[in-house]
Amino acid sequence: MVTIYDIAKKTGFSVTTVSKVLNNYSDVSEKTKKAIKAAVEEMDYLPNSHARTLTTKKSWTIGVVFIESLGIGVKHPFFNAVIESFRQEVEIEGYDLLFVSRNISNQKKSYLDHFRYRGVDGVVIVCSTYDDEQVKELIEDPIPTVVIDMSSDQSSVVYSDNYEGSRLAVDHLHSLGHTRIAHIAGHESTFAGEQRKKGFYQAMKAFNLDVPDEYVVNGDYFSIEGGAKAMKSLLELEERPTAVYAAGDSLAMGAMNAIHEQGLRVPEDLSVVGYDDIELAQYIHPALTTIRQQTDLIGQESAKLLLKQIDCKESYIACTQVPVELIIRKSTGPVA
């Protein structure tokens, strides 16, 4: 097995210098780093994780927590895309991800207990609801954390510009001549749902458009079923809307299903705008006009904030708001 001493002998650098390069110390020249990394690659060197932990006083592990209300776990399209981007970013720096359950030796434990037990260097939390007690406990602990898709003044946070997303959606529909615009909102306990609804009201007010109370319907936790149920209630109105802005793509898909079931057409009878731009959005019929969240950038920025906290070894709180983009497809058209 190739050792750190073999790398030092081949390159002519000291064991200390080789160790610094392997552990990402900054006080080594780029030329030296390049030479040592080339030797590491050539000799197929794999560092001993226990030795690395002793040297750096780090476990080189980041914990992952995902809280969602649909029960689909890691198959959730937003979580999937964001965490993959996050993983690629921290992997470059030598970190592994740890997904945990709440059981340790068949005993129910909190996320915080589990991460302490595992000795993680930091935790990334993907959570939209304010009321999860275990998430609050994690955020209040000294363990470095970054929270995705929620606001907090006790942790670094990264989330999309939900207000701007709502403005883009309403502006697009208004430009097509729509004035009777309804909103299928995410659950009021979710950060994204709350912000997108407020953004909708703000955008409608900017165009001097009325929003009847019955035009804003709760779509629950961003599910297809929630979108369909909300849309059915909108279709029962005496003066139904000509366009619908849904706070999530799954809500929009459910709404479109309900519209089709009533023998109506999208966009000829009703235009529909979603939010997220999940992969499926471009393949449904008609293809969904939506607000694209930059999941790659959300993951990258989250990783950078968390790694900075870990390296600083001190409290560091920052907020990054990621831009969104209107993607126009076939589910929106001029008002009939």
TIKEBA-203092 format. One record per residue: x, y, z of N, C-alpha, C, CB in turn. Coordinates in steps of 0.2 Angstrom, whole numbers, padded with zeros to 4 digits, always signed. Glycine has a CB too. Example, Ala and Ser with C-alpha at 12.3 -4.5 7.8 and 13.67 -1.06 7.14 Angstrom:
// TIKEBA-203092
+0066-0028+0039+0062-0022+0039+0066-0016+0039+0057-0022+0045
+0064-0011+0035+0068-0005+0036+0064+0000+0039+0070-0003+0029
END
This chain:
// TIKEBA-203092
+0004-0006+0000+0000+0000+0000+0004+0006+0000-0005+0000+0006
+0003+0011-0004+0006+0017-0005+0005+0022+0001+0005+0021-0011
+0010+0024+0004+0010+0029+0010+0012+0036+0009+0014+0026+0016
+0010+0040+0013+0012+0047+0013+0020+0048+0012+0010+0051+0019
+0024+0043+0015+0031+0043+0015+0033+0042+0007+0034+0038+0020
+0030+0038+0004+0031+0036-0003+0030+0042-0007+0027+0030-0006
+0025+0046-0006+0023+0052-0010+0029+0057-0009+0016+0055-0008
+0031+0058-0003+0036+0062-0001+0043+0061-0004+0037+0063+0007
+0044+0054-0004+0051+0052-0007+0050+0053-0015+0052+0044-0006
+0045+0052-0018+0044+0053-0025+0045+0060-0027+0038+0050-0028
+0042+0064-0024+0041+0071-0026+0047+0076-0023+0035+0074-0023
+0050+0073-0018+0056+0077-0015+0054+0082-0010+0060+0080-0020
+0047+0082-0008+0045+0087-0003+0044+0083+0004+0038+0089-0005
+0044+0087+0009+0044+0084+0016+0037+0081+0017+0045+0089+0021
+0037+0076+0022+0031+0073+0024+0025+0078+0026+0032+0068+0029
+0028+0083+0029+0024+0089+0032+0020+0092+0026+0028+0094+0036
+0024+0094+0021+0021+0097+0015+0016+0093+0011+0027+0100+0010
+0018+0087+0011+0013+0082+0007+0007+0082+0011+0016+0075+0007
+0007+0081+0018+0001+0081+0022-0003+0087+0022+0003+0080+0030
+0000+0093+0021-0003+0099+0020-0007+0100+0014+0001+0105+0021
-0004+0097+0009-0008+0097+0002-0014+0092+0002-0003+0095-0003
-0013+0086+0005-0018+0081+0006-0024+0084+0010-0015+0075+0009
-0022+0088+0015-0028+0091+0019-0030+0098+0018-0025+0090+0027
-0028+0100+0012-0031+0107+0009-0029+0113+0013-0038+0106+0009
-0023+0113+0016-0020+0119+0019-0018+0124+0013-0014+0117+0023
-0019+0130+0015-0018+0136+0010-0011+0138+0010-0023+0141+0012
-0007+0137+0014+0000+0139+0014+0005+0135+0010+0002+0140+0022
+0003+0133+0005+0007+0129+0000+0006+0132-0007+0005+0121+0000
+0011+0133-0011+0011+0136-0017+0007+0131-0022+0018+0137-0020
+0004+0134-0027+0000+0130-0032+0005+0125-0036-0003+0135-0037
+0011+0127-0037+0016+0123-0041+0017+0117-0037+0022+0127-0042
+0018+0118-0030+0019+0112-0026+0013+0107-0025+0021+0114-0019
+0007+0111-0025+0001+0107-0024+0000+0102-0031-0005+0111-0023
+0001+0105-0036+0001+0102-0043+0005+0096-0043+0002+0107-0048
+0011+0097-0041+0016+0091-0041+0014+0086-0037+0023+0094-0040
+0012+0087-0031+0010+0082-0026+0004+0078-0028+0010+0085-0019
-0001+0082-0030-0007+0079-0033-0006+0075-0039-0012+0085-0034
-0002+0077-0043+0000+0072-0049+0003+0066-0047+0005+0076-0054
+0007+0066-0041+0010+0060-0039+0005+0055-0035+0016+0062-0034
+0001+0059-0032-0005+0055-0028-0009+0051-0033-0009+0060-0024
-0010+0055-0039-0014+0051-0044-0011+0046-0048-0016+0057-0050
-0004+0047-0049+0000+0042-0053+0001+0036-0048+0007+0045-0054
+0002+0037-0042+0003+0031-0037-0003+0028-0034+0008+0033-0032
-0009+0031-0036-0015+0028-0034-0016+0028-0026-0016+0021-0037
-0014+0034-0023-0013+0034-0016-0020+0036-0013-0008+0040-0014
-0022+0032-0008-0028+0033-0004-0027+0035+0003-0033+0027-0005
-0028+0041+0006-0027+0042+0013-0031+0038+0018-0028+0050+0014
-0028+0037+0023-0031+0033+0029-0036+0038+0032-0026+0030+0034
-0042+0037+0032-0047+0041+0035-0046+0043+0042-0054+0038+0034
-0044+0037+0046-0043+0038+0053-0037+0043+0055-0041+0032+0057
-0031+0042+0051-0025+0046+0051-0027+0054+0049-0020+0044+0047
-0031+0054+0044-0033+0061+0042-0038+0064+0047-0037+0060+0035
-0042+0061+0051-0046+0064+0056-0042+0066+0062-0051+0059+0058
-0037+0062+0064-0032+0064+0069-0028+0070+0067-0028+0058+0071
-0026+0070+0061-0022+0076+0059-0026+0083+0059-0019+0075+0052
-0032+0082+0056-0036+0088+0055-0041+0090+0060-0039+0088+0048
-0042+0085+0065-0047+0086+0070-0054+0087+0067-0046+0092+0074
-0055+0084+0061-0062+0084+0057-0064+0077+0055-0061+0089+0051
-0070+0076+0055-0073+0069+0053-0073+0069+0045-0079+0068+0056
-0073+0075+0042-0074+0075+0035-0081+0072+0032-0068+0072+0031
-0086+0073+0037-0092+0071+0035-0097+0077+0037-0094+0065+0040
-0102+0077+0032-0108+0082+0033-0114+0079+0033-0107+0087+0027
-0118+0080+0038-0125+0077+0039-0130+0080+0035-0127+0078+0047
-0135+0077+0033-0140+0079+0029-0147+0078+0032-0140+0075+0021
-0151+0083+0032-0158+0082+0035-0163+0085+0030-0159+0086+0042
-0168+0081+0028-0173+0083+0024-0180+0082+0027-0173+0079+0017
-0183+0088+0028-0190+0088+0031-0195+0089+0025-0191+0092+0037
-0200+0085+0023-0205+0086+0019-0211+0083+0021-0203+0085+0011
-0217+0085+0018-0223+0083+0021-0227+0078+0016-0228+0088+0022
-0224+0076+0011-0227+0072+0006-0226+0064+0007-0226+0074-0001
-0221+0063+0011-0219+0056+0012-0215+0053+0006-0225+0052+0013
-0212+0057+0002-0208+0054-0004-0201+0054-0003-0210+0057-0010
-0199+0057+0003-0192+0057+0004-0187+0060-0001-0190+0050+0006
-0181+0056-0002-0176+0058-0006-0178+0058-0014-0170+0054-0005
-0184+0055-0015-0186+0055-0022-0189+0062-0024-0191+0050-0023
-0190+0066-0019-0193+0073-0020-0188+0077-0025-0193+0077-0014
-0191+0079-0031-0187+0082-0036-0183+0088-0034-0191+0084-0042
-0185+0092-0030-0182+0098-0028-0176+0096-0024-0186+0103-0024
-0177+0092-0019-0172+0089-0014-0166+0086-0018-0175+0085-0009
-0169+0081-0023-0164+0077-0027-0159+0082-0030-0168+0073-0032
-0162+0087-0034-0157+0091-0038-0153+0095-0034-0161+0096-0042
-0155+0098-0028-0151+0103-0024-0146+0099-0020-0156+0106-0019
-0147+0093-0018-0142+0089-0014-0137+0086-0018-0146+0083-0010
-0139+0084-0025-0134+0082-0029-0129+0088-0031-0137+0080-0036
-0131+0094-0032-0127+0099-0033-0122+0101-0027-0131+0106-0035
-0125+0100-0021-0122+0101-0014-0116+0096-0014-0127+0101-0008
-0118+0090-0015-0113+0084-0015-0107+0085-0019-0117+0077-0016
-0108+0087-0025-0103+0088-0030-0098+0094-0027-0105+0090-0037
-0101+0099-0024-0097+0105-0022-0092+0102-0016-0101+0110-0020
-0095+0099-0011-0092+0097-0005-0087+0091-0006-0096+0095+0001
-0089+0087-0011-0084+0082-0013-0077+0084-0015-0088+0077-0018
-0077+0090-0019-0071+0093-0021-0066+0094-0015-0072+0099-0025
-0069+0096-0009-0065+0097-0003-0064+0091+0001-0069+0103+0001
-0066+0085-0001-0065+0079+0002-0070+0077+0007-0059+0080+0006
-0076+0080+0007-0081+0078+0012-0086+0073+0009-0085+0084+0014
-0088+0068+0014-0094+0064+0012-0100+0066+0015-0092+0056+0015
-0106+0064+0013-0112+0065+0016-0115+0059+0020-0117+0067+0010
-0119+0061+0025-0121+0056+0030-0129+0057+0030-0118+0056+0037
-0133+0053+0028-0140+0053+0029-0142+0049+0035-0144+0050+0022
-0146+0052+0039-0147+0048+0046-0154+0047+0047-0144+0052+0052
-0155+0041+0051-0162+0040+0053-0162+0043+0060-0164+0032+0053
-0168+0042+0064-0168+0044+0071-0167+0038+0076-0175+0047+0072
-0164+0033+0073-0163+0027+0078-0155+0026+0079-0166+0021+0075
-0153+0025+0085-0146+0024+0087-0147+0018+0091-0142+0030+0090
-0144+0012+0089-0144+0006+0093-0151+0004+0096-0140+0006+0099
-0156+0005+0091-0163+0003+0092-0166+0008+0097-0164-0004+0094
-0163+0014+0098-0166+0019+0102-0168+0025+0098-0162+0021+0108
-0174+0028+0099-0176+0034+0096-0172+0040+0098-0184+0035+0097
-0168+0043+0094-0164+0049+0096-0166+0055+0091-0157+0047+0095
-0164+0061+0093-0165+0067+0089-0160+0067+0083-0166+0073+0093
-0161+0071+0078-0156+0072+0073-0149+0075+0076-0158+0077+0068
-0150+0079+0081-0144+0082+0084-0140+0077+0088-0147+0088+0089
-0144+0072+0092-0141+0067+0095-0137+0063+0090-0146+0062+0099
-0140+0061+0085-0137+0057+0080-0130+0060+0077-0141+0055+0074
-0131+0066+0075-0125+0070+0072-0119+0071+0077-0127+0077+0070
-0121+0072+0084-0116+0072+0089-0113+0065+0089-0119+0074+0096
-0117+0060+0089-0114+0053+0090-0109+0051+0084-0120+0048+0090
-0111+0054+0078-0107+0053+0072-0101+0058+0071-0111+0053+0066
-0101+0063+0075-0096+0068+0075-0095+0072+0069-0090+0065+0077
-0101+0074+0065-0101+0077+0059-0098+0084+0060-0108+0077+0056
-0095+0087+0054-0092+0093+0054-0097+0099+0053-0087+0094+0049
-0103+0097+0050-0108+0102+0049-0114+0098+0046-0106+0107+0044
-0120+0102+0046-0126+0099+0043-0130+0104+0038-0131+0098+0050
-0132+0101+0033-0136+0104+0028-0143+0102+0029-0134+0103+0021
-0148+0107+0030-0155+0106+0032-0159+0108+0026-0157+0109+0038
-0163+0104+0023-0168+0106+0018-0175+0105+0021-0167+0101+0011
-0178+0111+0022-0184+0111+0026-0188+0117+0024-0183+0111+0034
-0194+0117+0023-0199+0122+0022-0203+0125+0027-0203+0121+0016
-0204+0120+0032-0209+0122+0038-0205+0125+0044-0213+0116+0040
-0209+0129+0047-0206+0133+0053-0207+0129+0060-0209+0139+0054
-0211+0124+0059-0213+0121+0066-0210+0114+0067-0221+0120+0065
-0205+0112+0064-0201+0106+0066-0196+0107+0072-0197+0103+0060
-0198+0104+0078-0194+0105+0084-0187+0103+0083-0197+0102+0089
-0186+0097+0079-0179+0094+0079-0175+0099+0075-0179+0087+0076
-0178+0102+0070-0174+0107+0065-0172+0113+0070-0178+0109+0059
-0177+0115+0074-0175+0121+0078-0169+0119+0083-0181+0123+0082
-0169+0113+0086-0164+0111+0090-0157+0111+0087-0166+0104+0093
-0157+0109+0080-0151+0108+0077-0148+0115+0075-0152+0105+0070
-0153+0120+0073-0151+0127+0071-0148+0130+0077-0157+0130+0068
-0151+0129+0083-0149+0132+0089-0142+0130+0092-0154+0132+0095
-0140+0124+0090-0134+0121+0092-0128+0124+0089-0134+0113+0091
-0122+0123+0092-0116+0126+0089-0113+0123+0083-0110+0126+0094
-0116+0116+0081-0114+0113+0075-0115+0118+0069-0118+0106+0075
-0110+0119+0065-0112+0123+0059-0118+0120+0055-0105+0123+0055
-0122+0125+0053-0128+0122+0049-0129+0127+0043-0134+0122+0053
-0132+0125+0038-0135+0129+0033-0142+0126+0031-0130+0129+0026
-0147+0131+0030-0154+0129+0029-0156+0131+0022-0158+0132+0035
-0158+0126+0019-0161+0128+0012-0168+0128+0012-0158+0122+0007
-0171+0133+0008-0178+0134+0007-0182+0137+0013-0181+0128+0005
-0178+0140+0018-0182+0143+0024-0178+0148+0027-0183+0137+0029
-0181+0153+0030-0177+0159+0033-0176+0157+0040-0182+0165+0032
-0170+0160+0043-0168+0159+0050-0163+0165+0051-0165+0152+0051
-0163+0167+0057-0158+0172+0059-0153+0169+0064-0162+0178+0063
-0153+0162+0064-0149+0158+0069-0144+0154+0064-0152+0154+0074
-0145+0154+0058-0141+0149+0054-0140+0153+0047-0145+0142+0053
-0135+0151+0043-0135+0153+0036-0140+0150+0032-0128+0151+0033
-0143+0154+0027-0149+0151+0024-0148+0153+0016-0155+0155+0026
-0151+0148+0012-0151+0149+0005-0158+0148+0002-0145+0145+0001
-0161+0152-0001-0167+0151-0004-0168+0155-0011-0173+0152+0001
-0173+0153-0015-0175+0157-0021-0178+0163-0019-0179+0152-0026
-0178+0168-0024-0181+0174-0024-0189+0173-0025-0178+0180-0028
-0193+0171-0020-0200+0169-0021-0204+0175-0023-0202+0166-0015
-0203+0181-0021-0206+0187-0022-0206+0188-0030-0204+0193-0018
-0199+0188-0032-0198+0190-0039-0201+0184-0044-0191+0190-0041
-0201+0178-0041-0204+0173-0045-0212+0174-0046-0203+0166-0042
-0215+0176-0041-0222+0178-0041-0223+0184-0046-0225+0179-0034
-0219+0189-0045-0220+0194-0050-0219+0192-0057-0215+0200-0048
-0214+0188-0059-0213+0186-0066-0219+0182-0068-0207+0181-0066
-0222+0178-0064-0228+0174-0066-0234+0179-0067-0230+0169-0060
-0236+0183-0063-0241+0188-0064-0240+0192-0070-0243+0192-0057
-0234+0195-0070-0232+0199-0076-0233+0196-0083-0225+0202-0075
-0231+0190-0083-0232+0186-0089-0239+0185-0091-0229+0179-0089
-0244+0183-0086-0251+0182-0087-0254+0188-0089-0254+0179-0081
-0252+0194-0086-0255+0200-0087-0253+0203-0094-0253+0206-0082
-0247+0201-0096-0245+0203-0103-0249+0199-0109-0238+0202-0104
-0252+0194-0107-0257+0190-0111-0264+0192-0111-0256+0183-0110
-0265+0197-0107-0272+0200-0107-0276+0198-0101-0275+0199-0113
-0273+0193-0097-0277+0191-0091-0278+0196-0085-0274+0184-0088
-0284+0196-0083-0285+0201-0077-0288+0197-0071-0289+0206-0079
-0291+0191-0073-0294+0187-0068-0289+0181-0066-0301+0184-0070
-0284+0182-0062-0279+0178-0061-0280+0175-0054-0272+0181-0062
-0280+0168-0053-0281+0165-0047-0274+0162-0044-0286+0159-0047
-0273+0160-0038-0267+0158-0035-0268+0151-0031-0263+0163-0031
-0265+0146-0033-0265+0140-0029-0259+0140-0025-0266+0133-0033
-0260+0141-0018-0255+0143-0014-0252+0136-0010-0257+0147-0008
-0246+0136-0008-0243+0131-0004-0245+0132+0003-0235+0131-0005
-0244+0127+0007-0247+0127+0014-0244+0133+0017-0245+0120+0017
-0248+0136+0022-0246+0142+0025-0241+0141+0030-0252+0145+0029
-0240+0135+0032-0234+0134+0037-0227+0133+0033-0235+0127+0041
-0227+0133+0027-0221+0133+0023-0218+0140+0021-0222+0129+0017
-0212+0141+0021-0209+0147+0020-0210+0149+0012-0201+0147+0021
-0209+0144+0008-0210+0145+0001-0217+0147-0001-0208+0139-0003
-0222+0143+0002-0229+0145+0001-0231+0151+0003-0233+0139+0004
-0229+0153+0009-0230+0160+0012-0227+0166+0008-0228+0160+0019
-0221+0165+0006-0218+0170+0002-0221+0171-0005-0210+0169+0001
-0222+0165-0008-0225+0166-0015-0232+0169-0015-0225+0159-0018
-0236+0167-0010-0243+0170-0009-0242+0178-0008-0247+0167-0004
-0238+0180-0004-0237+0187-0003-0234+0191-0009-0232+0188+0003
-0230+0187-0013-0227+0190-0019-0233+0190-0024-0222+0186-0022
-0238+0186-0024-0243+0186-0029-0248+0192-0027-0248+0179-0028
-0249+0193-0021-0253+0199-0019-0250+0205-0021-0255+0199-0012
-0243+0206-0020-0240+0211-0021-0240+0213-0029-0232+0211-0019
-0239+0208-0033-0239+0209-0040-0245+0211-0043-0236+0202-0044
-0251+0208-0040-0257+0209-0042-0259+0217-0041-0263+0205-0039
-0257+0219-0035-0258+0226-0033-0254+0231-0037-0256+0227-0025
-0248+0229-0039-0244+0233-0044-0248+0234-0051-0237+0230-0045
-0252+0229-0053-0256+0230-0059-0263+0233-0058-0256+0224-0063
-0264+0234-0051-0271+0237-0049-0277+0232-0051-0273+0243-0053
-0275+0225-0050-0280+0220-0051-0283+0217-0045-0276+0214-0055
-0289+0216-0045-0293+0214-0039-0291+0206-0038-0300+0215-0039
-0291+0204-0031-0290+0197-0030-0296+0195-0025-0283+0196-0026
-0301+0193-0028-0307+0190-0023-0304+0185-0019-0313+0187-0028
-0307+0185-0013-0304+0180-0008-0304+0173-0011-0309+0180-0001
-0310+0171-0014-0310+0164-0017-0305+0163-0023-0317+0163-0020
-0302+0168-0025-0296+0166-0030-0290+0164-0027-0295+0173-0034
-0289+0164-0021-0283+0161-0018-0285+0155-0014-0280+0167-0013
-0283+0149-0016-0285+0143-0013-0279+0139-0011-0288+0139-0019
-0279+0136-0005-0274+0132-0002-0273+0125-0006-0275+0131+0006
-0267+0124-0008-0265+0118-0012-0262+0113-0007-0261+0120-0018
-0262+0114-0001-0259+0110+0004-0251+0109+0003-0262+0103+0004
-0248+0103+0004-0241+0103+0003-0238+0102-0004-0239+0097+0008
-0240+0106-0008-0237+0106-0015-0238+0099-0019-0230+0107-0015
-0244+0096-0018-0245+0089-0021-0249+0090-0027-0248+0084-0016
-0249+0085-0031-0253+0085-0037-0261+0084-0035-0252+0079-0042
-0262+0080-0030-0269+0080-0027-0271+0087-0024-0269+0074-0022
-0267+0090-0021-0269+0097-0018-0270+0102-0024-0263+0099-0014
-0267+0101-0029-0268+0106-0035-0274+0104-0038-0262+0105-0040
-0276+0098-0039-0282+0096-0042-0288+0098-0038-0282+0088-0043
-0288+0097-0031-0293+0099-0027-0295+0106-0027-0292+0096-0020
-0289+0110-0027-0290+0118-0027-0293+0120-0033-0283+0121-0026
-0290+0117-0039-0293+0119-0045-0300+0118-0046-0289+0116-0051
-0303+0112-0044-0310+0110-0044-0314+0116-0041-0311+0104-0041
-0311+0118-0035-0315+0124-0031-0315+0130-0036-0312+0125-0025
-0310+0131-0039-0310+0137-0043-0314+0137-0049-0303+0139-0046
-0315+0131-0052-0319+0129-0058-0327+0130-0056-0318+0123-0061
-0328+0129-0050-0335+0129-0048-0338+0137-0047-0336+0126-0041
-0333+0142-0047-0335+0148-0046-0339+0151-0051-0329+0153-0045
-0344+0156-0050-0348+0158-0055-0344+0162-0060-0354+0163-0052
-0339+0166-0058-0335+0170-0062-0328+0167-0061-0335+0177-0061
-0326+0161-0065-0320+0158-0064-0314+0162-0067-0320+0151-0067
-0308+0161-0064-0302+0164-0067-0301+0162-0074-0296+0163-0063
-0297+0166-0078-0295+0164-0084-0288+0162-0084-0295+0170-0089
-0284+0163-0078-0277+0160-0078-0276+0158-0070-0272+0166-0080
-0272+0154-0069-0270+0151-0063-0262+0151-0062-0273+0144-0061
-0260+0154-0057-0253+0154-0055-0252+0149-0049-0250+0161-0053
-0249+0143-0050-0248+0138-0044-0241+0139-0041-0249+0131-0047
-0241+0138-0034-0235+0139-0031-0230+0133-0032-0236+0140-0024
-0231+0128-0036-0227+0123-0037-0229+0119-0043-0227+0118-0031
-0224+0116-0046-0226+0112-0053-0231+0106-0051-0220+0110-0056
-0230+0103-0046-0235+0098-0044-0242+0100-0044-0233+0094-0038
-0243+0106-0040-0249+0109-0040-0252+0111-0046-0249+0116-0035
-0248+0114-0051-0250+0115-0058-0252+0109-0062-0244+0119-0061
-0248+0104-0061-0250+0098-0065-0257+0095-0062-0245+0092-0064
-0258+0095-0056-0265+0093-0053-0270+0098-0055-0264+0093-0045
-0269+0104-0056-0274+0109-0058-0275+0108-0066-0271+0116-0058
-0270+0106-0070-0271+0105-0077-0276+0098-0078-0265+0104-0080
-0274+0093-0073-0278+0087-0074-0286+0089-0072-0276+0082-0068
-0287+0093-0067-0294+0095-0065-0297+0099-0071-0294+0099-0059
-0293+0103-0074-0296+0107-0080-0298+0102-0086-0291+0112-0083
-0294+0098-0087-0295+0093-0093-0301+0088-0091-0289+0088-0094
-0302+0087-0085-0307+0082-0083-0314+0086-0084-0307+0080-0075
-0314+0092-0083-0320+0096-0084-0322+0098-0092-0320+0103-0081
-0317+0095-0096-0318+0096-0103-0316+0103-0106-0326+0095-0105
-0312+0106-0102-0309+0112-0104-0302+0111-0106-0309+0117-0098
-0299+0116-0110-0292+0116-0113-0287+0121-0110-0293+0117-0120
-0281+0118-0109-0276+0123-0107-0271+0124-0113-0271+0120-0101
-0270+0130-0116-0271+0136-0112-0278+0140-0115-0266+0141-0113
-0281+0136-0120-0287+0140-0124-0292+0143-0119-0290+0135-0129
-0294+0139-0114-0299+0141-0109-0296+0144-0102-0303+0135-0107
-0290+0141-0100-0287+0143-0094-0279+0142-0095-0289+0139-0088
-0276+0147-0094-0268+0147-0094-0266+0145-0087-0265+0154-0096
-0260+0141-0087-0258+0139-0080-0250+0140-0080-0259+0131-0079
-0248+0143-0074-0241+0144-0073-0239+0140-0067-0239+0152-0072
-0233+0137-0067-0231+0133-0061-0225+0136-0058-0229+0126-0063
-0221+0133-0053-0216+0135-0050-0211+0130-0048-0217+0139-0043
-0205+0130-0050-0199+0125-0049-0195+0123-0055-0202+0119-0045
-0199+0122-0060-0197+0119-0067-0193+0112-0065-0192+0124-0070
-0197+0107-0062-0195+0101-0061-0194+0098-0068-0199+0096-0057
-0190+0092-0069-0189+0089-0075-0195+0087-0079-0185+0083-0075
-0200+0085-0076-0206+0083-0079-0210+0088-0082-0211+0079-0074
-0209+0094-0080-0213+0100-0082-0213+0101-0090-0211+0106-0079
-0207+0099-0093-0207+0100-0100-0210+0095-0104-0199+0101-0102
-0211+0089-0101-0214+0083-0105-0221+0082-0104-0210+0077-0102
-0225+0086-0100-0232+0085-0099-0235+0088-0105-0235+0087-0092
-0242+0087-0106-0245+0090-0112-0251+0095-0109-0248+0085-0117
-0251+0101-0111-0246+0105-0114-0240+0106-0109-0248+0111-0117
-0234+0107-0112-0228+0108-0108-0229+0114-0104-0222+0109-0113
-0227+0114-0097-0229+0119-0092-0224+0125-0092-0228+0116-0085
-0228+0131-0093-0224+0137-0092-0223+0138-0084-0228+0143-0094
-0217+0140-0082-0216+0139-0075-0210+0144-0073-0214+0132-0073
-0209+0145-0066-0203+0149-0064-0198+0144-0062-0206+0153-0057
-0192+0144-0065-0187+0140-0064-0182+0142-0058-0182+0140-0070
-0182+0137-0053-0177+0138-0047-0170+0135-0050-0180+0134-0041
-0165+0139-0048-0158+0137-0050-0156+0132-0045-0154+0143-0051
-0158+0126-0045-0156+0121-0040-0148+0119-0040-0159+0114-0041
-0145+0120-0045-0138+0119-0045-0134+0124-0041-0135+0119-0052
-0137+0131-0042-0134+0136-0039-0136+0136-0031-0136+0143-0042
-0142+0134-0030-0144+0133-0023-0139+0129-0019-0151+0131-0022
-0138+0123-0022-0134+0118-0019-0126+0120-0018-0133+0112-0023
-0124+0124-0023-0117+0126-0023-0116+0132-0018-0115+0129-0030
-0121+0136-0018-0120+0142-0013-0121+0139-0006-0126+0147-0014
-0125+0134-0005-0126+0131+0002-0120+0128+0004-0132+0126+0002
-0117+0124+0000-0110+0121+0001-0105+0126+0003-0108+0117-0005
-0104+0131-0001-0099+0136+0001-0100+0140+0008-0099+0142-0005
-0107+0141+0009-0108+0144+0016-0106+0139+0022-0115+0146+0016
-0108+0133+0021-0107+0128+0026-0099+0127+0027-0111+0122+0025
-0096+0126+0021-0089+0125+0022-0085+0131+0025-0086+0124+0015
-0087+0137+0024-0084+0143+0027-0085+0143+0034-0087+0149+0024
-0091+0141+0036-0092+0140+0044-0088+0135+0047-0099+0138+0045
-0087+0129+0043-0083+0124+0046-0076+0126+0046-0083+0117+0042
-0073+0129+0041-0066+0132+0041-0065+0137+0046-0064+0134+0034
-0070+0142+0047-0069+0148+0051-0069+0145+0059-0074+0153+0050
-0072+0140+0060-0072+0137+0067-0076+0143+0072-0066+0135+0070
-0080+0147+0069-0084+0152+0073-0090+0153+0070-0079+0158+0073
-0095+0156+0074-0101+0157+0071-0101+0162+0065-0106+0160+0077
-0105+0160+0060-0105+0164+0054-0112+0163+0051-0099+0161+0049
-0116+0168+0050-0122+0168+0048-0123+0173+0041-0127+0170+0053
-0125+0170+0036-0126+0174+0030-0133+0171+0026-0120+0173+0025
-0135+0176+0022-0141+0174+0018-0140+0175+0011-0147+0179+0021
-0141+0170+0007-0141+0170+0000-0147+0169-0004-0135+0165-0003
-0149+0174-0007-0156+0174-0011-0154+0172-0019-0160+0180-0010
-0156+0167-0021-0154+0165-0028-0160+0167-0033-0154+0157-0028
-0157+0170-0039-0162+0172-0044-0166+0167-0047-0158+0176-0049
-0172+0169-0049-0176+0164-0053-0178+0166-0060-0183+0163-0049
-0181+0162-0064-0181+0164-0071-0188+0161-0074-0176+0160-0075
-0191+0165-0078-0198+0163-0081-0196+0159-0087-0202+0169-0083
-0199+0153-0087-0198+0148-0093-0205+0147-0096-0196+0141-0091
-0206+0150-0102-0212+0150-0106-0212+0144-0111-0213+0157-0110
-0218+0140-0109-0219+0135-0114-0226+0135-0116-0218+0128-0109
-0230+0130-0116-0236+0129-0120-0243+0130-0116-0237+0123-0124
-0242+0131-0109-0248+0130-0105-0251+0137-0104-0246+0127-0098
-0248+0142-0107-0251+0149-0106-0252+0152-0113-0246+0154-0102
-0257+0156-0114-0259+0159-0120-0263+0165-0119-0262+0154-0125
-0265+0169-0124-0269+0175-0123-0276+0173-0120-0270+0178-0130
-0279+0178-0117-0285+0177-0114-0290+0176-0119-0287+0183-0109
-0295+0171-0118-0300+0170-0123-0305+0176-0124-0304+0163-0121
END
